[in-house]
Amino acid sequence: MRFKILKMLKRYKNHIIALIICCIIAAVLTHISYPGFYFSDSYSRIGIAKYIADYKFSGMYHLEDVYVQLMPTFIMSFFYKYNIDIGWYTTLCAASYFFITYILINYLNAPYKWLQYCFFLINPVLLFSSVWDVPDLMGSVGLGLILILLTKNKFFKIDYLLLFISSVLIFGYRVNAYVILPLIFFLIVKNKNTIKTEKLFQCSIISIAIILNLLLPIIYKIEKMPIAVGGFVWETLNVIKQIPGDSSKYNNYLDDVISKKGATERGLWAIEKDDSSLNEFFWDYRDDLTIFNLQKGDNTKKAMQKFFNIVKENPKTYTKVKLYYICRIMGIFKPLEVKEIYYDRWKRMYKFHFKDSYERRVAYDLFIRGANYNLIRFPWVLFLLTLFLFVLQKKQPDKKLSIFYIFAFLYYASFFITTHSFEIRYFFPSYYLLCIINVSMFLELFKQNLLKRE
């Protein structure tokens, strides 16, 4: 037994050292930014996590009006249940993020790996997003992990556990990830290195993870808000705004959805004030077309019916609006917004004993400035740049890189269906994968040209 342990330690020595280094970097960044960079949803997530820890583990009470993803909240609840400092959750996420980055870089096996590590450490967006409390961070970890599992040649027993974990992270942290589910199953079925039994087992594990995510609100008696309706209401308002000629018959189009006169007019005023998100009307208690009104009774059903009706009546205008949305999501016309990165959101960070220090301010400023002057604001440029690097390759690019690229595009393209905002956080998982692909291919090209000169 002792010999087996020593042999395993020797075999995975580099990985163990890398994991220790990743934990140290994560701990340092958490210490500097303690407890991390929070945004509006963070407070709600923490409040629900405390609720689950205090009551739900004993099967008491009932919770309504929940809009945040439940899986990260459920994981956080264990930290509160056992009185573990919430900063450890930030450290755990950051360490996982850095370690999967190390694994991905080694898995793709591009030359000059140390340059790839340096790139991730000097890019302020990739570095400080590790302590940014957004679901997209752990979604990136799950995405990276499942891509390794789907493209590797041999599946080991431990990989089934990793497949379950990655599925929980992907589908539990972002609902839009379900768009890539058919592609995941396709890759499993088409994998020539696994037998039918293994394929069935892999599909079953992913299905169990998805069922677990869907059952969480039922098990804990938590009523989730139908927040997806917001994106469709936003599009409805923009269609009304863009209808050519006399559009007076739509002036009160959404009023009867919530039985409030002038709701449509005030909604149009809100999207005129801010065209980068639906927050002006969807989350403001003073407005009419808020989620709090839309979720009552059958108002959500009414709003969706209104959306389908206006699309049917004005197909050309809707197509124009939809194309505009897609362009904005891709950073065309206007770059993506750098939002939801706060130093002290609503001046409530004192509740978490945050460090109002010089180091934290420097880290925050680097994060913001790095995001403002980064290709993360221009997804279309990054996707085209990646395609250009594929073309430049002097030999056939690794098939894994092509699969990574397709996943990156489809994951982000899922926001074409509906979105709440044109922000960098939604693009982050795809940005993360594209950075790994691009740096890997660039260094491969550099090596090829260097050998050619010699």
C-alpha positions in Angstrom: 0.0 0.0 0.0 2.8 2.4 1.0 4.6 1.5 -2.3 1.5 2.3 -4.3 1.1 5.7 -2.7 4.8 6.5 -3.3 4.5 5.4 -6.9 1.4 7.6 -7.4 3.0 10.6 -5.8 6.0 10.2 -8.0 3.8 9.8 -11.1 1.7 12.9 -10.3 4.5 15.0 -8.7 4.3 17.8 -11.2 0.5 18.0 -10.9 0.7 18.0 -7.1 3.3 20.8 -7.2 1.1 22.8 -9.6 -2.0 22.3 -7.4 0.0 23.7 -4.4 1.1 26.7 -6.4 -2.5 27.3 -7.6 -3.8 27.2 -4.1 -1.1 29.7 -3.0 -1.9 32.1 -5.8 -5.7 31.7 -5.0 -5.1 32.3 -1.3 -3.0 35.4 -2.0 -5.6 36.9 -4.4 -8.4 36.1 -2.0 -6.4 37.8 0.8 -5.8 40.9 -1.3 -9.4 41.2 -2.5 -11.1 39.6 0.5 -13.7 38.2 0.3 -13.6 38.7 -3.5 -15.3 41.1 -5.9 -19.1 40.9 -5.3 -22.0 42.2 -7.4 -25.7 42.5 -6.9 -26.5 38.8 -7.2 -23.8 37.9 -4.7 -25.8 39.3 -1.8 -28.9 37.4 -2.8 -26.8 34.2 -3.3 -25.3 34.5 0.2 -28.6 35.3 1.8 -30.2 32.2 0.3 -27.1 30.1 1.2 -27.5 31.2 4.9 -31.2 30.4 4.7 -30.4 26.8 3.4 -27.8 26.4 6.1 -30.0 27.6 8.9 -33.3 26.0 8.0 -33.4 23.8 5.0 -31.0 21.2 6.3 -33.6 20.7 9.0 -36.5 20.7 6.5 -38.1 23.9 7.7 -39.7 27.0 6.0 -40.3 27.9 2.4 -38.6 30.4 0.2 -40.0 32.5 -2.7 -38.8 35.1 -5.3 -35.4 33.4 -5.9 -33.7 34.4 -9.2 -30.1 33.3 -8.7 -28.7 29.9 -9.7 -29.2 27.4 -6.9 -26.2 25.1 -7.3 -23.5 27.7 -6.3 -25.8 28.8 -3.5 -26.2 25.2 -2.3 -22.4 24.7 -2.3 -21.9 28.0 -0.4 -24.5 26.9 2.2 -22.1 24.2 3.4 -19.6 26.8 4.3 -22.2 28.6 6.5 -23.5 25.4 7.9 -20.1 24.5 9.3 -19.1 28.1 10.1 -16.3 28.1 7.5 -15.2 31.6 6.4 -16.8 32.5 3.1 -13.4 33.6 1.9 -12.5 29.9 1.6 -15.3 29.5 -1.0 -13.6 32.2 -3.1 -10.2 30.5 -2.6 -11.7 27.1 -3.6 -13.1 28.6 -6.8 -9.9 30.5 -7.7 -7.7 27.4 -7.0 -10.0 25.3 -9.2 -9.9 27.9 -12.0 -6.1 28.1 -11.9 -5.6 24.3 -11.7 -7.9 23.5 -14.6 -6.0 26.2 -16.6 -2.8 24.3 -15.9 -4.3 21.0 -16.9 -5.8 22.4 -20.1 -2.4 24.0 -21.1 -0.6 20.7 -20.5 -3.4 18.7 -22.2 -3.1 20.7 -25.4 0.6 20.2 -25.3 1.7 23.3 -27.1 5.3 24.5 -26.9 6.7 27.0 -24.4 4.1 26.2 -21.7 5.7 28.6 -19.3 4.8 31.5 -21.6 1.2 30.3 -21.5 1.2 30.3 -17.7 2.7 33.8 -17.8 0.0 35.0 -20.2 -2.7 34.0 -17.7 -0.9 35.7 -14.8 -0.2 39.0 -16.6 -3.7 39.3 -18.2 -5.6 41.2 -15.5 -9.0 39.9 -16.7 -7.9 36.2 -16.5 -6.1 36.8 -13.3 -8.6 38.8 -11.2 -11.7 37.1 -12.5 -10.6 34.2 -10.3 -11.9 36.1 -7.3 -15.0 37.5 -9.1 -18.2 36.1 -7.7 -20.0 35.2 -10.9 -21.4 31.8 -11.9 -19.4 32.1 -15.2 -16.1 31.5 -13.3 -17.0 27.9 -12.2 -18.9 27.4 -15.4 -15.5 27.9 -17.2 -14.0 25.3 -14.9 -16.7 22.8 -15.7 -16.5 23.6 -19.4 -12.7 23.1 -19.5 -12.9 19.9 -17.5 -15.7 18.3 -19.6 -13.8 19.1 -22.8 -10.8 17.2 -21.6 -12.9 14.2 -20.7 -14.8 14.3 -24.0 -11.6 14.4 -26.2 -9.2 12.1 -24.3 -8.4 8.7 -25.6 -9.1 6.6 -22.5 -11.7 6.9 -19.8 -10.6 5.9 -16.2 -12.8 5.2 -13.2 -12.0 8.6 -11.6 -13.1 10.3 -14.9 -16.7 9.3 -14.2 -16.7 11.3 -11.0 -15.0 14.2 -12.8 -17.7 14.0 -15.5 -20.4 14.3 -12.9 -18.7 17.3 -11.2 -18.1 19.1 -14.5 -21.8 18.5 -15.5 -23.0 19.9 -12.2 -20.8 23.0 -12.7 -21.8 23.6 -16.3 -25.5 23.1 -16.0 -25.9 24.2 -12.4 -24.1 27.5 -12.8 -25.6 28.7 -16.1 -29.0 27.6 -17.6 -27.9 28.7 -21.1 -25.4 25.8 -21.1 -28.2 23.4 -22.0 -27.6 24.5 -25.6 -24.3 22.6 -25.8 -25.9 19.4 -24.3 -26.7 17.8 -27.7 -23.1 18.4 -28.8 -21.8 16.7 -25.6 -24.0 13.6 -26.2 -22.9 13.6 -29.9 -19.2 13.5 -29.0 -19.8 10.7 -26.5 -21.7 8.6 -29.0 -19.2 9.2 -31.8 -16.2 8.4 -29.6 -14.5 5.4 -31.2 -12.3 4.8 -28.1 -15.2 3.8 -25.9 -17.6 0.8 -26.0 -21.4 1.1 -25.9 -21.7 0.4 -22.2 -19.2 3.2 -21.4 -21.1 5.6 -23.6 -24.4 4.8 -21.9 -22.9 5.2 -18.5 -21.3 8.5 -19.4 -24.7 9.8 -20.8 -26.4 8.5 -17.6 -24.0 10.4 -15.4 -24.6 13.7 -17.2 -28.3 13.1 -17.0 -28.2 12.5 -13.3 -26.2 15.7 -12.8 -28.9 17.6 -14.8 -31.7 16.0 -12.8 -30.0 16.9 -9.6 -29.9 20.6 -10.7 -33.5 20.5 -11.7 -34.6 18.8 -8.4 -32.8 21.3 -6.1 -35.6 23.9 -5.9 -38.1 21.1 -5.4 -36.2 19.4 -2.6 -35.6 22.6 -0.8 -39.1 24.1 -1.5 -37.6 27.1 -3.3 -39.8 28.9 -5.8 -37.7 30.4 -8.7 -38.6 33.5 -10.6 -39.2 33.0 -14.3 -36.5 35.5 -15.2 -36.1 34.2 -18.8 -39.3 36.1 -19.6 -37.4 39.4 -19.1 -35.3 38.9 -22.3 -38.5 38.4 -24.4 -40.2 41.4 -22.9 -37.1 43.4 -23.7 -37.2 42.3 -27.3 -41.0 43.0 -27.5 -40.4 46.6 -26.4 -37.6 47.0 -29.0 -39.9 45.6 -31.7 -42.5 48.2 -30.7 -39.9 50.9 -30.8 -38.7 49.9 -34.3 -42.0 49.4 -36.0 -42.1 51.7 -39.1 -45.0 54.0 -39.8 -48.0 54.2 -37.4 -47.4 52.0 -34.4 -50.0 53.6 -32.2 -51.9 50.3 -31.8 -48.9 49.0 -29.8 -48.7 52.0 -27.4 -50.5 50.0 -24.7 -49.5 46.6 -26.0 -48.1 45.2 -22.7 -50.4 47.1 -20.3 -52.9 44.3 -20.0 -50.2 41.8 -19.1 -49.9 43.3 -15.7 -53.2 45.3 -15.7 -51.4 48.6 -15.4 -52.0 51.6 -17.7 -48.9 53.1 -19.2 -46.7 50.1 -18.5 -45.6 49.9 -22.1 -44.8 53.6 -22.4 -42.7 53.5 -19.2 -41.0 50.3 -20.5 -40.1 52.1 -23.8 -38.7 55.0 -21.8 -36.6 52.7 -19.7 -34.9 51.0 -22.7 -34.3 54.4 -24.3 -32.5 55.4 -21.1 -30.3 52.3 -21.1 -30.0 50.2 -24.3 -27.4 47.8 -22.9 -29.6 45.9 -20.4 -33.1 45.4 -19.2 -32.3 46.4 -15.6 -34.0 49.8 -16.0 -37.4 48.2 -16.1 -37.0 44.6 -15.0 -35.5 45.0 -11.5 -36.7 48.5 -10.5 -39.5 48.2 -7.9 -40.8 51.6 -9.1 -41.5 50.3 -12.6 -44.3 48.2 -14.0 -42.8 45.5 -16.1 -40.7 44.1 -13.3 -40.1 40.5 -12.6 -42.1 41.0 -9.4 -45.2 41.8 -11.5 -44.5 39.5 -14.4 -44.3 36.4 -12.2 -47.8 36.9 -10.7 -50.6 34.6 -11.8 -50.4 33.8 -15.5 -48.6 37.1 -16.4 -45.5 35.3 -17.6 -47.7 33.2 -20.0 -49.4 36.4 -21.2 -46.1 38.2 -21.8 -44.8 35.2 -23.8 -48.0 35.2 -25.9 -47.6 38.9 -26.6 -44.0 38.2 -27.7 -45.0 35.5 -30.2 -47.9 37.6 -31.5 -45.8 40.7 -32.2 -43.2 38.5 -33.9 -45.9 36.9 -36.1 -47.4 40.3 -36.9 -44.1 42.1 -37.6 -41.6 39.4 -38.8 -39.3 41.9 -40.7 -39.1 44.3 -37.7 -38.4 41.4 -35.4 -35.7 40.0 -37.6 -34.1 43.5 -37.7 -34.2 43.7 -33.9 -32.9 40.2 -33.4 -30.0 40.8 -35.7 -29.2 43.9 -33.7 -29.2 41.9 -30.5 -26.9 39.3 -32.0 -24.5 42.1 -33.2 -24.5 43.7 -29.7 -23.9 40.3 -28.0 -20.9 39.8 -30.4 -19.6 43.3 -29.6 -20.5 44.7 -33.0 -21.6 48.4 -33.1 -20.8 48.8 -29.5 -18.3 46.9 -27.2 -19.7 44.7 -24.4 -20.2 46.6 -21.2 -17.9 46.3 -18.2 -20.6 45.9 -15.6 -21.2 44.0 -12.3 -17.6 44.4 -11.1 -17.9 46.4 -7.9 -15.5 47.5 -5.3 -18.2 47.9 -2.6 -21.7 47.2 -4.0 -24.3 49.3 -2.3 -21.8 49.9 0.5 -22.7 46.6 2.0 -19.3 44.8 1.8 -18.6 45.7 5.4 -21.0 42.8 6.4 -18.4 40.4 5.0 -15.4 42.2 6.7 -14.0 43.1 3.3 -10.5 44.6 3.2 -10.7 48.2 2.2 -7.0 48.4 1.5 -4.6 49.9 -1.0 -3.8 46.4 -2.4 -7.5 45.7 -3.0 -8.0 49.1 -4.7 -5.0 48.4 -7.0 -6.3 44.9 -7.8 -9.8 46.3 -8.6 -8.4 49.1 -10.8 -6.3 46.6 -12.7 -9.3 44.4 -13.2 -11.5 47.3 -14.5 -8.8 48.9 -16.7 -7.8 45.5 -18.0 -11.4 44.7 -18.9 -11.9 48.1 -20.6 -8.9 47.6 -22.9 -9.3 44.0 -23.7 -10.7 41.8 -26.5 -13.2 40.4 -24.0 -15.3 43.4 -25.1 -15.2 42.4 -28.8 -16.2 38.7 -29.1 -16.4 38.9 -32.9 -12.8 40.0 -33.1 -11.6 37.1 -30.9 -13.6 34.5 -32.8 -12.3 35.8 -36.1 -8.7 35.9 -34.8 -9.0 32.3 -33.7 -10.2 31.3 -37.2 -7.3 33.2 -38.7 -4.8 31.3 -36.5 -6.4 28.1 -37.6 -5.8 29.0 -41.3 -2.2 30.0 -40.6 -1.3 26.6 -39.2 1.2 25.0 -41.4 0.1 21.5 -40.4 -3.4 20.1 -39.6 -4.5 21.7 -36.3 -5.2 19.4 -33.4 -8.7 18.2 -33.6 -9.2 19.0 -29.9 -8.7 22.7 -30.7 -11.5 22.6 -33.2 -13.8 21.0 -30.7 -12.8 23.6 -28.1 -13.6 26.4 -30.6 -17.0 25.0 -31.5 -17.9 24.7 -27.8 -16.8 28.2 -27.1 -18.9 29.6 -30.0 -22.1 27.5 -29.2 -21.9 28.3 -25.5 -21.8 32.0 -26.2 -24.3 31.8 -29.1 -26.9 30.4 -26.6 -27.4 34.1 -25.5 -28.7 34.8 -29.0 -31.9 33.0 -27.8 -32.5 35.5 -25.0 -30.3 37.7 -22.8 -30.6 40.2 -20.1 -27.6 42.4 -20.9 -24.6 42.9 -23.2 -21.9 42.3 -20.6 -18.5 40.7 -20.5 -19.4 38.2 -17.8 -21.6 36.2 -20.1 -18.8 36.0 -22.6 -16.1 35.0 -20.0 -16.3 31.2 -20.4 -15.9 31.4 -24.1 -13.2 34.1 -23.8 -11.3 31.8 -21.4 -11.4 28.9 -23.9 -10.5 31.2 -26.8 -7.5 32.6 -24.9 -6.2 29.0 -24.3 -6.7 28.1 -28.0 -5.1 31.3 -29.4 -2.1 31.2 -27.2 -1.5 27.6 -27.9 -1.8 28.0 -31.7 0.3 31.2 -31.7 3.2 29.5 -29.8 2.9 26.5 -32.2 3.2 28.9 -35.1 6.2 30.6 -33.5 7.9 27.3 -33.0 7.3 26.2 -36.6 8.7 29.5 -38.0 11.7 29.2 -35.6 12.5 25.6 -36.8 12.1 26.7 -40.4 14.7 29.4 -40.0 17.1 27.0 -38.5 
